[in-house]
Amino acid sequence: MAASKSAPLRHDPKRQAGKGQKTREHILEMARRCMNEKGVGNVNCRCIAKAAGLTPGNIYYYFDNIEAIRAELGKQIGRDVKANLATLTGHVHTASGRRQATIDWLSIVWKWRYFFLDFDQIIRSDERVRADVRASQKATVDIQAKALEDFLKSNGVKLTRRDKELCRDIAVSGWIVSLNWIQHVSLHNDLSQMTREDFIGTVDRYMTVSRTLFNKDFLTKLLHSHST
C-alpha cells in the first residue's frame, strides 16, 4: 500500500511568521500614511486600525502603543536616509548628479513628510527616534562634508584645516535647510492636494540658488573670506 502524503500543517510556524510580518509591515505603512495626512499628533492606534482594515486589538498584538509605532517608523527613516547616503558621494562631481542627489533626498522627505513637518516636536518627545535621527544626521553631515572637500580638491583647491571645518559647517547648514524645505512648501501649498512630483518640482525651483554652493569659485571665495 502506497504511503499517503502527509497533509501540510494547518498552522505552519514559518508561514504564520511570514503572515505576521506582512501584517506588521501593513500596519506601519498605514501609520505612515495617516501621519502624513493628519500630522503625527492627531494619529492614534484606532486611526491606524481603521485605515488598515483591522481591529485595535490587532494593532496592540504587534505594538504596545502608538509610541512603539512611531519609534519603529523612526528606524525606517534612519534606514532610508543611510541608503540614500550611499549614493551621494558618487553624485557630487557633475551637475546632473547633484540634481539627482537632490531629487533622491526630496523623495525621502516627501515619503516621511509628517516627520519633517513636526521634526522638533518628535525629536524632543521620543528618545528612541532621537537616537536614530542623530546617527543619521551625523552620517549625512560627514558624507556631505567629505563630498565638498573632494569636489574642491578635484578642482585644485588646497584645503587648510579651517577650510575643512568650514566644509562641515556648510554640510550642517545643508541639513538644517533640508528640514525647512517641506515646512516652507507646506506654508504655501496644500500638501493634501500635491503629488510627489509636484512637491519635488516646487522645492527644486526654491533650491535653484542654493546649488551655487557646489560652484568651485563660490566655495573658494567663501573659504578665503573665513581664513583671515
Biotite code that builds the C-alpha atoms (Angstrom):
import biotite.structure as struc

atoms = struc.array([
    struc.Atom([0.000, 0.000, 0.000], chain_id="A", res_id=1, res_name="MET", atom_name="CA", element="C"),
    struc.Atom([1.495, 3.319, -1.073], chain_id="A", res_id=2, res_name="ALA", atom_name="CA", element="C"),
    struc.Atom([2.289, 5.701, 1.702], chain_id="A", res_id=3, res_name="ALA", atom_name="CA", element="C"),
    struc.Atom([-0.016, 8.660, 1.609], chain_id="A", res_id=4, res_name="SER", atom_name="CA", element="C"),
    struc.Atom([1.467, 12.140, 1.519], chain_id="A", res_id=5, res_name="LYS", atom_name="CA", element="C"),
    struc.Atom([1.250, 13.862, 4.832], chain_id="A", res_id=6, res_name="SER", atom_name="CA", element="C"),
    struc.Atom([-1.088, 16.830, 4.815], chain_id="A", res_id=7, res_name="ALA", atom_name="CA", element="C"),
    struc.Atom([0.578, 20.226, 5.289], chain_id="A", res_id=8, res_name="PRO", atom_name="CA", element="C"),
    struc.Atom([0.484, 21.605, 8.787], chain_id="A", res_id=9, res_name="LEU", atom_name="CA", element="C"),
    struc.Atom([-2.543, 23.778, 9.260], chain_id="A", res_id=10, res_name="ARG", atom_name="CA", element="C"),
    struc.Atom([-0.542, 26.178, 11.402], chain_id="A", res_id=11, res_name="HIS", atom_name="CA", element="C"),
    struc.Atom([2.867, 26.147, 9.763], chain_id="A", res_id=12, res_name="ASP", atom_name="CA", element="C"),
    struc.Atom([5.104, 28.293, 12.048], chain_id="A", res_id=13, res_name="PRO", atom_name="CA", element="C"),
    struc.Atom([7.133, 29.685, 9.134], chain_id="A", res_id=14, res_name="LYS", atom_name="CA", element="C"),
    struc.Atom([4.005, 30.529, 7.190], chain_id="A", res_id=15, res_name="ARG", atom_name="CA", element="C"),
    struc.Atom([2.441, 32.175, 10.228], chain_id="A", res_id=16, res_name="GLN", atom_name="CA", element="C"),
    struc.Atom([5.622, 34.169, 10.853], chain_id="A", res_id=17, res_name="ALA", atom_name="CA", element="C"),
    struc.Atom([5.603, 35.402, 7.261], chain_id="A", res_id=18, res_name="GLY", atom_name="CA", element="C"),
    struc.Atom([1.954, 36.370, 7.504], chain_id="A", res_id=19, res_name="LYS", atom_name="CA", element="C"),
    struc.Atom([2.630, 38.162, 10.775], chain_id="A", res_id=20, res_name="GLY", atom_name="CA", element="C"),
    struc.Atom([5.482, 40.134, 9.237], chain_id="A", res_id=21, res_name="GLN", atom_name="CA", element="C"),
    struc.Atom([3.266, 41.240, 6.347], chain_id="A", res_id=22, res_name="LYS", atom_name="CA", element="C"),
    struc.Atom([0.583, 42.390, 8.790], chain_id="A", res_id=23, res_name="THR", atom_name="CA", element="C"),
    struc.Atom([3.170, 44.287, 10.802], chain_id="A", res_id=24, res_name="ARG", atom_name="CA", element="C"),
    struc.Atom([4.516, 45.990, 7.669], chain_id="A", res_id=25, res_name="GLU", atom_name="CA", element="C"),
    struc.Atom([0.942, 46.833, 6.596], chain_id="A", res_id=26, res_name="HIS", atom_name="CA", element="C"),
    struc.Atom([0.265, 48.469, 9.971], chain_id="A", res_id=27, res_name="ILE", atom_name="CA", element="C"),
    struc.Atom([3.431, 50.563, 9.698], chain_id="A", res_id=28, res_name="LEU", atom_name="CA", element="C"),
    struc.Atom([2.610, 51.624, 6.142], chain_id="A", res_id=29, res_name="GLU", atom_name="CA", element="C"),
    struc.Atom([-0.902, 52.712, 7.163], chain_id="A", res_id=30, res_name="MET", atom_name="CA", element="C"),
    struc.Atom([0.557, 54.537, 10.173], chain_id="A", res_id=31, res_name="ALA", atom_name="CA", element="C"),
    struc.Atom([2.936, 56.453, 7.910], chain_id="A", res_id=32, res_name="ARG", atom_name="CA", element="C"),
    struc.Atom([0.100, 57.413, 5.560], chain_id="A", res_id=33, res_name="ARG", atom_name="CA", element="C"),
    struc.Atom([-2.158, 58.504, 8.419], chain_id="A", res_id=34, res_name="CYS", atom_name="CA", element="C"),
    struc.Atom([0.574, 60.648, 9.964], chain_id="A", res_id=35, res_name="MET", atom_name="CA", element="C"),
    struc.Atom([1.367, 62.231, 6.600], chain_id="A", res_id=36, res_name="ASN", atom_name="CA", element="C"),
    struc.Atom([-2.312, 63.078, 6.154], chain_id="A", res_id=37, res_name="GLU", atom_name="CA", element="C"),
    struc.Atom([-3.250, 64.183, 9.682], chain_id="A", res_id=38, res_name="LYS", atom_name="CA", element="C"),
    struc.Atom([0.003, 65.043, 11.445], chain_id="A", res_id=39, res_name="GLY", atom_name="CA", element="C"),
    struc.Atom([1.757, 62.888, 13.987], chain_id="A", res_id=40, res_name="VAL", atom_name="CA", element="C"),
    struc.Atom([-0.077, 64.358, 16.983], chain_id="A", res_id=41, res_name="GLY", atom_name="CA", element="C"),
    struc.Atom([-3.509, 63.537, 15.548], chain_id="A", res_id=42, res_name="ASN", atom_name="CA", element="C"),
    struc.Atom([-2.986, 59.816, 14.945], chain_id="A", res_id=43, res_name="VAL", atom_name="CA", element="C"),
    struc.Atom([-3.639, 57.046, 17.460], chain_id="A", res_id=44, res_name="ASN", atom_name="CA", element="C"),
    struc.Atom([-3.904, 53.266, 17.233], chain_id="A", res_id=45, res_name="CYS", atom_name="CA", element="C"),
    struc.Atom([-7.640, 53.434, 16.456], chain_id="A", res_id=46, res_name="ARG", atom_name="CA", element="C"),
    struc.Atom([-6.993, 55.663, 13.430], chain_id="A", res_id=47, res_name="CYS", atom_name="CA", element="C"),
    struc.Atom([-4.368, 53.253, 12.171], chain_id="A", res_id=48, res_name="ILE", atom_name="CA", element="C"),
    struc.Atom([-6.608, 50.225, 12.754], chain_id="A", res_id=49, res_name="ALA", atom_name="CA", element="C"),
    struc.Atom([-9.400, 51.809, 10.717], chain_id="A", res_id=50, res_name="LYS", atom_name="CA", element="C"),
    struc.Atom([-7.054, 52.694, 7.853], chain_id="A", res_id=51, res_name="ALA", atom_name="CA", element="C"),
    struc.Atom([-5.519, 49.213, 7.897], chain_id="A", res_id=52, res_name="ALA", atom_name="CA", element="C"),
    struc.Atom([-8.885, 47.420, 7.986], chain_id="A", res_id=53, res_name="GLY", atom_name="CA", element="C"),
    struc.Atom([-8.021, 45.839, 11.338], chain_id="A", res_id=54, res_name="LEU", atom_name="CA", element="C"),
    struc.Atom([-9.321, 45.993, 14.887], chain_id="A", res_id=55, res_name="THR", atom_name="CA", element="C"),
    struc.Atom([-7.459, 47.959, 17.582], chain_id="A", res_id=56, res_name="PRO", atom_name="CA", element="C"),
    struc.Atom([-6.700, 44.595, 19.170], chain_id="A", res_id=57, res_name="GLY", atom_name="CA", element="C"),
    struc.Atom([-4.806, 43.578, 16.031], chain_id="A", res_id=58, res_name="ASN", atom_name="CA", element="C"),
    struc.Atom([-2.662, 46.692, 16.348], chain_id="A", res_id=59, res_name="ILE", atom_name="CA", element="C"),
    struc.Atom([-1.879, 46.048, 20.015], chain_id="A", res_id=60, res_name="TYR", atom_name="CA", element="C"),
    struc.Atom([-0.920, 42.469, 19.200], chain_id="A", res_id=61, res_name="TYR", atom_name="CA", element="C"),
    struc.Atom([2.051, 43.805, 17.232], chain_id="A", res_id=62, res_name="TYR", atom_name="CA", element="C"),
    struc.Atom([2.766, 47.104, 19.010], chain_id="A", res_id=63, res_name="PHE", atom_name="CA", element="C"),
    struc.Atom([2.388, 48.094, 22.660], chain_id="A", res_id=64, res_name="ASP", atom_name="CA", element="C"),
    struc.Atom([1.246, 51.637, 21.894], chain_id="A", res_id=65, res_name="ASN", atom_name="CA", element="C"),
    struc.Atom([1.452, 54.492, 19.408], chain_id="A", res_id=66, res_name="ILE", atom_name="CA", element="C"),
    struc.Atom([4.898, 55.428, 20.719], chain_id="A", res_id=67, res_name="GLU", atom_name="CA", element="C"),
    struc.Atom([6.210, 51.991, 19.712], chain_id="A", res_id=68, res_name="ALA", atom_name="CA", element="C"),
    struc.Atom([4.829, 52.508, 16.199], chain_id="A", res_id=69, res_name="ILE", atom_name="CA", element="C"),
    struc.Atom([6.447, 55.919, 15.954], chain_id="A", res_id=70, res_name="ARG", atom_name="CA", element="C"),
    struc.Atom([9.752, 54.511, 17.169], chain_id="A", res_id=71, res_name="ALA", atom_name="CA", element="C"),
    struc.Atom([9.688, 51.780, 14.515], chain_id="A", res_id=72, res_name="GLU", atom_name="CA", element="C"),
    struc.Atom([8.890, 54.341, 11.828], chain_id="A", res_id=73, res_name="LEU", atom_name="CA", element="C"),
    struc.Atom([11.842, 56.371, 13.109], chain_id="A", res_id=74, res_name="GLY", atom_name="CA", element="C"),
    struc.Atom([14.120, 53.400, 12.468], chain_id="A", res_id=75, res_name="LYS", atom_name="CA", element="C"),
    struc.Atom([12.755, 53.106, 8.939], chain_id="A", res_id=76, res_name="GLN", atom_name="CA", element="C"),
    struc.Atom([13.520, 56.780, 8.344], chain_id="A", res_id=77, res_name="ILE", atom_name="CA", element="C"),
    struc.Atom([17.067, 56.174, 9.530], chain_id="A", res_id=78, res_name="GLY", atom_name="CA", element="C"),
    struc.Atom([17.471, 53.236, 7.157], chain_id="A", res_id=79, res_name="ARG", atom_name="CA", element="C"),
    struc.Atom([16.122, 55.226, 4.201], chain_id="A", res_id=80, res_name="ASP", atom_name="CA", element="C"),
    struc.Atom([18.482, 58.116, 4.939], chain_id="A", res_id=81, res_name="VAL", atom_name="CA", element="C"),
    struc.Atom([21.511, 55.838, 5.238], chain_id="A", res_id=82, res_name="LYS", atom_name="CA", element="C"),
    struc.Atom([20.630, 54.083, 1.975], chain_id="A", res_id=83, res_name="ALA", atom_name="CA", element="C"),
    struc.Atom([20.415, 57.474, 0.273], chain_id="A", res_id=84, res_name="ASN", atom_name="CA", element="C"),
    struc.Atom([23.815, 58.469, 1.644], chain_id="A", res_id=85, res_name="LEU", atom_name="CA", element="C"),
    struc.Atom([25.437, 55.531, -0.111], chain_id="A", res_id=86, res_name="ALA", atom_name="CA", element="C"),
    struc.Atom([24.697, 57.172, -3.480], chain_id="A", res_id=87, res_name="THR", atom_name="CA", element="C"),
    struc.Atom([25.642, 60.725, -2.516], chain_id="A", res_id=88, res_name="LEU", atom_name="CA", element="C"),
    struc.Atom([29.421, 60.605, -2.909], chain_id="A", res_id=89, res_name="THR", atom_name="CA", element="C"),
    struc.Atom([29.231, 59.383, -6.494], chain_id="A", res_id=90, res_name="GLY", atom_name="CA", element="C"),
    struc.Atom([26.796, 62.135, -7.476], chain_id="A", res_id=91, res_name="HIS", atom_name="CA", element="C"),
    struc.Atom([28.513, 65.357, -6.407], chain_id="A", res_id=92, res_name="VAL", atom_name="CA", element="C"),
    struc.Atom([31.013, 65.699, -9.255], chain_id="A", res_id=93, res_name="HIS", atom_name="CA", element="C"),
    struc.Atom([28.532, 66.501, -12.046], chain_id="A", res_id=94, res_name="THR", atom_name="CA", element="C"),
    struc.Atom([25.650, 68.953, -12.303], chain_id="A", res_id=95, res_name="ALA", atom_name="CA", element="C"),
    struc.Atom([23.198, 66.228, -13.311], chain_id="A", res_id=96, res_name="SER", atom_name="CA", element="C"),
    struc.Atom([24.457, 64.039, -10.481], chain_id="A", res_id=97, res_name="GLY", atom_name="CA", element="C"),
    struc.Atom([23.987, 66.773, -7.899], chain_id="A", res_id=98, res_name="ARG", atom_name="CA", element="C"),
    struc.Atom([20.455, 67.388, -9.130], chain_id="A", res_id=99, res_name="ARG", atom_name="CA", element="C"),
    struc.Atom([19.661, 63.661, -8.971], chain_id="A", res_id=100, res_name="GLN", atom_name="CA", element="C"),
    struc.Atom([21.042, 63.526, -5.423], chain_id="A", res_id=101, res_name="ALA", atom_name="CA", element="C"),
    struc.Atom([18.701, 66.381, -4.507], chain_id="A", res_id=102, res_name="THR", atom_name="CA", element="C"),
    struc.Atom([15.709, 64.623, -6.073], chain_id="A", res_id=103, res_name="ILE", atom_name="CA", element="C"),
    struc.Atom([16.561, 61.368, -4.284], chain_id="A", res_id=104, res_name="ASP", atom_name="CA", element="C"),
    struc.Atom([16.688, 63.203, -0.973], chain_id="A", res_id=105, res_name="TRP", atom_name="CA", element="C"),
    struc.Atom([13.426, 65.045, -1.656], chain_id="A", res_id=106, res_name="LEU", atom_name="CA", element="C"),
    struc.Atom([11.770, 61.694, -2.331], chain_id="A", res_id=107, res_name="SER", atom_name="CA", element="C"),
    struc.Atom([12.662, 60.677, 1.220], chain_id="A", res_id=108, res_name="ILE", atom_name="CA", element="C"),
    struc.Atom([11.426, 63.994, 2.614], chain_id="A", res_id=109, res_name="VAL", atom_name="CA", element="C"),
    struc.Atom([8.108, 63.532, 0.792], chain_id="A", res_id=110, res_name="TRP", atom_name="CA", element="C"),
    struc.Atom([7.716, 59.927, 1.906], chain_id="A", res_id=111, res_name="LYS", atom_name="CA", element="C"),
    struc.Atom([8.229, 60.940, 5.548], chain_id="A", res_id=112, res_name="TRP", atom_name="CA", element="C"),
    struc.Atom([6.763, 64.463, 5.385], chain_id="A", res_id=113, res_name="ARG", atom_name="CA", element="C"),
    struc.Atom([4.948, 64.152, 8.738], chain_id="A", res_id=114, res_name="TYR", atom_name="CA", element="C"),
    struc.Atom([8.344, 63.687, 10.367], chain_id="A", res_id=115, res_name="PHE", atom_name="CA", element="C"),
    struc.Atom([9.930, 66.745, 8.782], chain_id="A", res_id=116, res_name="PHE", atom_name="CA", element="C"),
    struc.Atom([6.899, 68.927, 9.483], chain_id="A", res_id=117, res_name="LEU", atom_name="CA", element="C"),
    struc.Atom([6.923, 68.001, 13.195], chain_id="A", res_id=118, res_name="ASP", atom_name="CA", element="C"),
    struc.Atom([10.658, 67.372, 13.456], chain_id="A", res_id=119, res_name="PHE", atom_name="CA", element="C"),
    struc.Atom([11.348, 69.440, 16.586], chain_id="A", res_id=120, res_name="ASP", atom_name="CA", element="C"),
    struc.Atom([8.366, 68.049, 18.487], chain_id="A", res_id=121, res_name="GLN", atom_name="CA", element="C"),
    struc.Atom([9.188, 64.444, 17.599], chain_id="A", res_id=122, res_name="ILE", atom_name="CA", element="C"),
    struc.Atom([12.858, 64.771, 18.494], chain_id="A", res_id=123, res_name="ILE", atom_name="CA", element="C"),
    struc.Atom([12.007, 66.277, 21.880], chain_id="A", res_id=124, res_name="ARG", atom_name="CA", element="C"),
    struc.Atom([9.313, 63.763, 22.772], chain_id="A", res_id=125, res_name="SER", atom_name="CA", element="C"),
    struc.Atom([10.731, 60.418, 21.619], chain_id="A", res_id=126, res_name="ASP", atom_name="CA", element="C"),
    struc.Atom([14.169, 59.409, 22.861], chain_id="A", res_id=127, res_name="GLU", atom_name="CA", element="C"),
    struc.Atom([14.363, 56.295, 20.660], chain_id="A", res_id=128, res_name="ARG", atom_name="CA", element="C"),
    struc.Atom([13.624, 58.226, 17.493], chain_id="A", res_id=129, res_name="VAL", atom_name="CA", element="C"),
    struc.Atom([16.047, 60.945, 18.596], chain_id="A", res_id=130, res_name="ARG", atom_name="CA", element="C"),
    struc.Atom([18.927, 58.455, 18.776], chain_id="A", res_id=131, res_name="ALA", atom_name="CA", element="C"),
    struc.Atom([18.243, 57.087, 15.283], chain_id="A", res_id=132, res_name="ASP", atom_name="CA", element="C"),
    struc.Atom([17.910, 60.556, 13.792], chain_id="A", res_id=133, res_name="VAL", atom_name="CA", element="C"),
    struc.Atom([21.107, 61.790, 15.431], chain_id="A", res_id=134, res_name="ARG", atom_name="CA", element="C"),
    struc.Atom([23.008, 58.840, 13.965], chain_id="A", res_id=135, res_name="ALA", atom_name="CA", element="C"),
    struc.Atom([21.564, 59.518, 10.503], chain_id="A", res_id=136, res_name="SER", atom_name="CA", element="C"),
    struc.Atom([22.176, 63.249, 10.828], chain_id="A", res_id=137, res_name="GLN", atom_name="CA", element="C"),
    struc.Atom([25.837, 62.703, 11.716], chain_id="A", res_id=138, res_name="LYS", atom_name="CA", element="C"),
    struc.Atom([26.297, 60.301, 8.808], chain_id="A", res_id=139, res_name="ALA", atom_name="CA", element="C"),
    struc.Atom([24.626, 62.786, 6.444], chain_id="A", res_id=140, res_name="THR", atom_name="CA", element="C"),
    struc.Atom([26.819, 65.667, 7.561], chain_id="A", res_id=141, res_name="VAL", atom_name="CA", element="C"),
    struc.Atom([30.017, 63.581, 7.454], chain_id="A", res_id=142, res_name="ASP", atom_name="CA", element="C"),
    struc.Atom([29.425, 62.407, 3.888], chain_id="A", res_id=143, res_name="ILE", atom_name="CA", element="C"),
    struc.Atom([28.310, 65.807, 2.615], chain_id="A", res_id=144, res_name="GLN", atom_name="CA", element="C"),
    struc.Atom([31.350, 67.488, 4.173], chain_id="A", res_id=145, res_name="ALA", atom_name="CA", element="C"),
    struc.Atom([33.648, 64.888, 2.606], chain_id="A", res_id=146, res_name="LYS", atom_name="CA", element="C"),
    struc.Atom([31.913, 65.338, -0.745], chain_id="A", res_id=147, res_name="ALA", atom_name="CA", element="C"),
    struc.Atom([32.550, 69.097, -0.601], chain_id="A", res_id=148, res_name="LEU", atom_name="CA", element="C"),
    struc.Atom([36.207, 68.518, 0.269], chain_id="A", res_id=149, res_name="GLU", atom_name="CA", element="C"),
    struc.Atom([36.654, 66.039, -2.586], chain_id="A", res_id=150, res_name="ASP", atom_name="CA", element="C"),
    struc.Atom([34.937, 68.396, -5.018], chain_id="A", res_id=151, res_name="PHE", atom_name="CA", element="C"),
    struc.Atom([37.273, 71.260, -4.125], chain_id="A", res_id=152, res_name="LEU", atom_name="CA", element="C"),
    struc.Atom([40.387, 69.079, -4.162], chain_id="A", res_id=153, res_name="LYS", atom_name="CA", element="C"),
    struc.Atom([39.488, 67.736, -7.600], chain_id="A", res_id=154, res_name="SER", atom_name="CA", element="C"),
    struc.Atom([39.399, 71.357, -8.792], chain_id="A", res_id=155, res_name="ASN", atom_name="CA", element="C"),
    struc.Atom([42.870, 72.122, -7.486], chain_id="A", res_id=156, res_name="GLY", atom_name="CA", element="C"),
    struc.Atom([41.931, 73.834, -4.215], chain_id="A", res_id=157, res_name="VAL", atom_name="CA", element="C"),
    struc.Atom([44.373, 73.115, -1.375], chain_id="A", res_id=158, res_name="LYS", atom_name="CA", element="C"),
    struc.Atom([42.377, 72.864, 1.834], chain_id="A", res_id=159, res_name="LEU", atom_name="CA", element="C"),
    struc.Atom([43.578, 74.028, 5.217], chain_id="A", res_id=160, res_name="THR", atom_name="CA", element="C"),
    struc.Atom([42.237, 72.652, 8.481], chain_id="A", res_id=161, res_name="ARG", atom_name="CA", element="C"),
    struc.Atom([39.994, 75.709, 8.725], chain_id="A", res_id=162, res_name="ARG", atom_name="CA", element="C"),
    struc.Atom([38.717, 75.053, 5.197], chain_id="A", res_id=163, res_name="ASP", atom_name="CA", element="C"),
    struc.Atom([37.718, 71.519, 6.189], chain_id="A", res_id=164, res_name="LYS", atom_name="CA", element="C"),
    struc.Atom([35.911, 72.854, 9.250], chain_id="A", res_id=165, res_name="GLU", atom_name="CA", element="C"),
    struc.Atom([34.014, 75.257, 7.021], chain_id="A", res_id=166, res_name="LEU", atom_name="CA", element="C"),
    struc.Atom([33.061, 72.416, 4.659], chain_id="A", res_id=167, res_name="CYS", atom_name="CA", element="C"),
    struc.Atom([31.495, 70.717, 7.648], chain_id="A", res_id=168, res_name="ARG", atom_name="CA", element="C"),
    struc.Atom([29.712, 73.943, 8.641], chain_id="A", res_id=169, res_name="ASP", atom_name="CA", element="C"),
    struc.Atom([28.256, 74.117, 5.127], chain_id="A", res_id=170, res_name="ILE", atom_name="CA", element="C"),
    struc.Atom([27.136, 70.491, 5.410], chain_id="A", res_id=171, res_name="ALA", atom_name="CA", element="C"),
    struc.Atom([25.432, 71.207, 8.744], chain_id="A", res_id=172, res_name="VAL", atom_name="CA", element="C"),
    struc.Atom([23.698, 74.200, 7.165], chain_id="A", res_id=173, res_name="SER", atom_name="CA", element="C"),
    struc.Atom([22.514, 71.943, 4.343], chain_id="A", res_id=174, res_name="GLY", atom_name="CA", element="C"),
    struc.Atom([20.917, 69.579, 6.861], chain_id="A", res_id=175, res_name="TRP", atom_name="CA", element="C"),
    struc.Atom([19.145, 72.485, 8.577], chain_id="A", res_id=176, res_name="ILE", atom_name="CA", element="C"),
    struc.Atom([17.906, 73.825, 5.244], chain_id="A", res_id=177, res_name="VAL", atom_name="CA", element="C"),
    struc.Atom([16.618, 70.391, 4.257], chain_id="A", res_id=178, res_name="SER", atom_name="CA", element="C"),
    struc.Atom([14.470, 70.281, 7.388], chain_id="A", res_id=179, res_name="LEU", atom_name="CA", element="C"),
    struc.Atom([12.884, 73.564, 6.351], chain_id="A", res_id=180, res_name="ASN", atom_name="CA", element="C"),
    struc.Atom([12.170, 72.616, 2.732], chain_id="A", res_id=181, res_name="TRP", atom_name="CA", element="C"),
    struc.Atom([8.916, 70.847, 3.380], chain_id="A", res_id=182, res_name="ILE", atom_name="CA", element="C"),
    struc.Atom([7.865, 73.335, 6.069], chain_id="A", res_id=183, res_name="GLN", atom_name="CA", element="C"),
    struc.Atom([8.365, 76.152, 3.573], chain_id="A", res_id=184, res_name="HIS", atom_name="CA", element="C"),
    struc.Atom([6.403, 74.338, 0.877], chain_id="A", res_id=185, res_name="VAL", atom_name="CA", element="C"),
    struc.Atom([3.609, 73.458, 3.305], chain_id="A", res_id=186, res_name="SER", atom_name="CA", element="C"),
    struc.Atom([3.109, 77.140, 4.159], chain_id="A", res_id=187, res_name="LEU", atom_name="CA", element="C"),
    struc.Atom([2.467, 77.993, 0.517], chain_id="A", res_id=188, res_name="HIS", atom_name="CA", element="C"),
    struc.Atom([0.701, 74.869, -0.707], chain_id="A", res_id=189, res_name="ASN", atom_name="CA", element="C"),
    struc.Atom([-1.958, 72.389, 0.365], chain_id="A", res_id=190, res_name="ASP", atom_name="CA", element="C"),
    struc.Atom([0.083, 69.200, 0.772], chain_id="A", res_id=191, res_name="LEU", atom_name="CA", element="C"),
    struc.Atom([-3.048, 67.051, 0.593], chain_id="A", res_id=192, res_name="SER", atom_name="CA", element="C"),
    struc.Atom([-3.518, 68.253, -2.998], chain_id="A", res_id=193, res_name="GLN", atom_name="CA", element="C"),
    struc.Atom([0.114, 67.692, -4.016], chain_id="A", res_id=194, res_name="MET", atom_name="CA", element="C"),
    struc.Atom([1.764, 64.648, -5.539], chain_id="A", res_id=195, res_name="THR", atom_name="CA", element="C"),
    struc.Atom([5.356, 63.586, -5.024], chain_id="A", res_id=196, res_name="ARG", atom_name="CA", element="C"),
    struc.Atom([6.225, 65.045, -8.446], chain_id="A", res_id=197, res_name="GLU", atom_name="CA", element="C"),
    struc.Atom([4.535, 68.380, -7.589], chain_id="A", res_id=198, res_name="ASP", atom_name="CA", element="C"),
    struc.Atom([6.457, 68.586, -4.337], chain_id="A", res_id=199, res_name="PHE", atom_name="CA", element="C"),
    struc.Atom([9.839, 67.781, -5.871], chain_id="A", res_id=200, res_name="ILE", atom_name="CA", element="C"),
    struc.Atom([9.259, 70.279, -8.688], chain_id="A", res_id=201, res_name="GLY", atom_name="CA", element="C"),
    struc.Atom([8.276, 73.022, -6.240], chain_id="A", res_id=202, res_name="THR", atom_name="CA", element="C"),
    struc.Atom([11.262, 72.513, -3.952], chain_id="A", res_id=203, res_name="VAL", atom_name="CA", element="C"),
    struc.Atom([13.566, 72.127, -6.943], chain_id="A", res_id=204, res_name="ASP", atom_name="CA", element="C"),
    struc.Atom([12.612, 75.647, -8.014], chain_id="A", res_id=205, res_name="ARG", atom_name="CA", element="C"),
    struc.Atom([13.078, 77.010, -4.499], chain_id="A", res_id=206, res_name="TYR", atom_name="CA", element="C"),
    struc.Atom([16.522, 75.410, -4.206], chain_id="A", res_id=207, res_name="MET", atom_name="CA", element="C"),
    struc.Atom([17.981, 76.548, -7.543], chain_id="A", res_id=208, res_name="THR", atom_name="CA", element="C"),
    struc.Atom([20.031, 79.321, -5.940], chain_id="A", res_id=209, res_name="VAL", atom_name="CA", element="C"),
    struc.Atom([21.478, 77.010, -3.284], chain_id="A", res_id=210, res_name="SER", atom_name="CA", element="C"),
    struc.Atom([23.217, 74.953, -5.965], chain_id="A", res_id=211, res_name="ARG", atom_name="CA", element="C"),
    struc.Atom([25.846, 77.689, -6.153], chain_id="A", res_id=212, res_name="THR", atom_name="CA", element="C"),
    struc.Atom([27.302, 76.035, -3.049], chain_id="A", res_id=213, res_name="LEU", atom_name="CA", element="C"),
    struc.Atom([28.696, 73.431, -5.425], chain_id="A", res_id=214, res_name="PHE", atom_name="CA", element="C"),
    struc.Atom([30.390, 76.052, -7.609], chain_id="A", res_id=215, res_name="ASN", atom_name="CA", element="C"),
    struc.Atom([34.171, 75.966, -7.181], chain_id="A", res_id=216, res_name="LYS", atom_name="CA", element="C"),
    struc.Atom([34.678, 79.744, -7.429], chain_id="A", res_id=217, res_name="ASP", atom_name="CA", element="C"),
    struc.Atom([31.909, 80.485, -4.938], chain_id="A", res_id=218, res_name="PHE", atom_name="CA", element="C"),
    struc.Atom([33.241, 77.968, -2.427], chain_id="A", res_id=219, res_name="LEU", atom_name="CA", element="C"),
    struc.Atom([36.834, 79.135, -2.851], chain_id="A", res_id=220, res_name="THR", atom_name="CA", element="C"),
    struc.Atom([35.846, 82.747, -2.149], chain_id="A", res_id=221, res_name="LYS", atom_name="CA", element="C"),
    struc.Atom([33.817, 81.601, 0.843], chain_id="A", res_id=222, res_name="LEU", atom_name="CA", element="C"),
    struc.Atom([36.769, 79.673, 2.250], chain_id="A", res_id=223, res_name="LEU", atom_name="CA", element="C"),
    struc.Atom([39.152, 82.585, 1.725], chain_id="A", res_id=224, res_name="HIS", atom_name="CA", element="C"),
    struc.Atom([36.756, 85.041, 3.347], chain_id="A", res_id=225, res_name="SER", atom_name="CA", element="C"),
    struc.Atom([36.874, 82.950, 6.531], chain_id="A", res_id=226, res_name="HIS", atom_name="CA", element="C"),
    struc.Atom([40.633, 82.384, 6.539], chain_id="A", res_id=227, res_name="SER", atom_name="CA", element="C"),
    struc.Atom([41.569, 85.785, 7.937], chain_id="A", res_id=228, res_name="THR", atom_name="CA", element="C"),
])
